[in-house]
Amino acid sequence: MSDLIPAWRDGRLEPVDKLQVHREGLRHKAVSVFVNCGRETLIQRRAAGKYHTPGLWANACCTHPGWDEAPEECARRRLGEELGIAPGAPLTHRGQVTYRADVGQGLVEHEVVEIYTTELARPAEPRPDPEEADATRWIDWTALDREIAAEPGRFTPWLRIYLSRHRDLVMS
């Protein structure tokens, strides 16, 4: 997959290098997936080699679609590539969210995000790609809220935004 992602520059959507998008803080397309099982959700700790927010906990999958890639297709593809799982249930499109957040090192996420959820009958055993995630875990929503309240710096800005402003979209 190319490192060109759909971003708006001067009011036009065009393919732009991913790192350049984040350096300039350009508004760009993104996809986030929440994999849920009952009262739990799957989270991943971003690999230490990631160019921004390494070592922070995020929702199951966060990514950018390719230039000609449909958001749902991207969500399915990246669940497999990042975590080695395929949802047993359909992905449900829950809506679109726009946010802007400083992610450190002079980089900015300014995303127009398509939010998807999938509800599993039993927790999946992820096999994360070590270049993407160095850990995963299932966590109860209440416990996740407590951990974020106690140590917000351990979690990505977008996960904190989703849970504080868009909870109705991320819970199945």
C-alpha positions in Angstrom: 0.0 0.0 0.0 1.2 3.5 -0.9 2.0 6.1 1.8 -0.2 8.5 -0.2 -3.5 9.2 1.6 -6.5 11.3 0.7 -6.1 14.8 2.2 -7.6 18.2 1.5 -5.1 20.8 0.3 -6.4 24.2 -0.8 -10.0 22.9 -0.7 -9.3 20.0 -3.0 -9.0 16.3 -2.1 -5.8 14.9 -3.4 -3.2 12.1 -2.6 -0.6 13.4 -0.2 2.3 11.7 1.5 1.2 10.5 4.9 4.1 12.1 6.9 3.6 15.4 5.0 -0.1 15.3 5.9 0.8 15.1 9.6 3.6 17.7 9.4 1.2 20.2 7.8 -1.8 19.2 9.9 -3.9 18.7 6.7 -7.4 17.4 7.1 -7.5 13.9 5.8 -9.5 10.7 5.6 -9.2 8.0 8.2 -10.9 4.9 9.6 -11.3 3.7 13.2 -12.6 0.3 14.2 -13.8 -0.8 17.6 -13.9 -4.5 18.1 -16.3 -5.2 21.0 -17.5 -8.3 22.8 -20.2 -7.7 25.3 -19.0 -5.1 27.8 -15.4 -5.3 26.6 -13.5 -3.7 23.8 -10.2 -4.7 22.2 -7.3 -2.1 22.5 -3.8 -2.2 21.1 -0.6 -0.6 22.3 1.1 1.1 19.3 4.5 -0.3 18.5 7.6 1.5 19.7 8.7 2.2 16.1 5.5 4.1 15.1 6.3 7.6 13.8 3.8 9.2 16.2 2.2 8.2 19.5 4.4 5.1 20.0 3.7 3.0 23.1 0.2 4.5 23.6 -3.0 2.5 23.8 -5.5 3.0 21.1 -8.7 1.3 19.9 -8.5 -1.9 17.9 -7.6 -0.3 14.6 -6.9 3.2 13.4 -5.7 3.8 9.8 -5.9 5.8 6.6 -7.6 4.5 3.5 -5.7 4.4 0.2 -6.6 6.9 -2.5 -9.2 4.7 -4.2 -10.1 2.5 -1.2 -13.6 2.4 0.3 -13.6 3.0 4.1 -15.2 -0.4 5.0 -12.7 -2.3 2.7 -9.9 -0.4 4.4 -11.2 -1.3 7.9 -11.4 -5.0 7.1 -8.0 -5.0 5.5 -6.3 -3.3 8.4 -7.9 -5.5 11.0 -6.2 -8.4 9.3 -2.9 -6.6 8.7 -2.6 -5.0 12.1 -4.1 -7.6 14.4 -4.5 -10.8 12.4 -8.2 -10.9 13.0 -11.3 -10.9 10.8 -14.5 -9.8 12.3 -17.0 -12.7 12.6 -19.8 -10.3 12.4 -20.4 -7.5 9.9 -18.7 -4.2 10.4 -21.3 -1.5 11.2 -20.7 2.0 10.1 -21.5 4.2 13.1 -20.9 7.7 11.7 -18.3 10.2 10.8 -16.2 12.3 13.3 -13.8 15.1 12.7 -11.1 16.0 15.2 -7.7 17.7 15.4 -5.1 16.7 17.9 -1.4 17.4 18.5 0.3 13.9 18.5 3.8 15.2 19.4 7.1 15.8 17.5 5.5 18.6 15.5 2.8 16.3 14.0 -0.9 16.8 13.9 -3.8 14.5 13.3 -6.7 16.4 11.6 -8.9 13.5 10.6 -12.3 13.0 9.1 -12.9 9.5 10.5 -15.4 6.9 9.5 -16.2 4.9 12.7 -16.9 1.2 12.5 -17.8 -1.3 15.2 -18.1 -5.1 15.1 -19.5 -7.2 17.9 -17.9 -10.6 18.5 -19.7 -13.5 20.2 -16.4 -14.3 22.0 -13.1 -12.5 22.4 -10.7 -13.0 19.5 -7.1 -13.8 20.1 -5.3 -11.2 18.1 -1.9 -11.9 16.4 -0.6 -8.3 16.1 2.0 -7.3 13.5 4.9 -6.2 15.7 5.5 -3.2 13.5 2.0 -2.0 14.3 1.2 -3.1 17.8 3.3 -4.6 20.6 0.4 -5.6 22.8 -3.3 -6.1 22.8 -5.9 -6.6 25.5 -9.6 -6.9 26.1 -10.8 -4.4 28.6 -14.2 -3.6 30.2 -15.5 -0.1 29.2 -15.7 1.0 32.9 -12.1 -0.2 33.6 -10.9 1.7 30.4 -12.6 4.9 31.6 -10.9 4.5 35.0 -7.5 3.9 33.4 -7.9 6.9 31.1 -9.0 9.1 34.0 -6.0 8.0 36.1 -3.3 8.2 33.4 -4.6 9.9 30.2 -1.0 10.2 28.8 -1.0 6.4 28.3 -3.7 6.6 25.7 -3.8 8.2 22.2 -5.6 11.5 21.8 -8.1 10.1 19.4 -9.2 7.3 21.8 -9.7 9.9 24.6 -11.7 12.1 22.1 -13.9 9.2 21.0 -14.7 8.1 24.5 -15.3 11.6 25.8 -17.3 13.1 22.8 -18.5 10.2 20.7 -19.2 7.3 23.1 -22.5 6.5 21.4 -20.7 5.8 18.1 -18.0 3.4 19.5 -20.0 1.1 21.7 -21.9 -1.7 19.8 
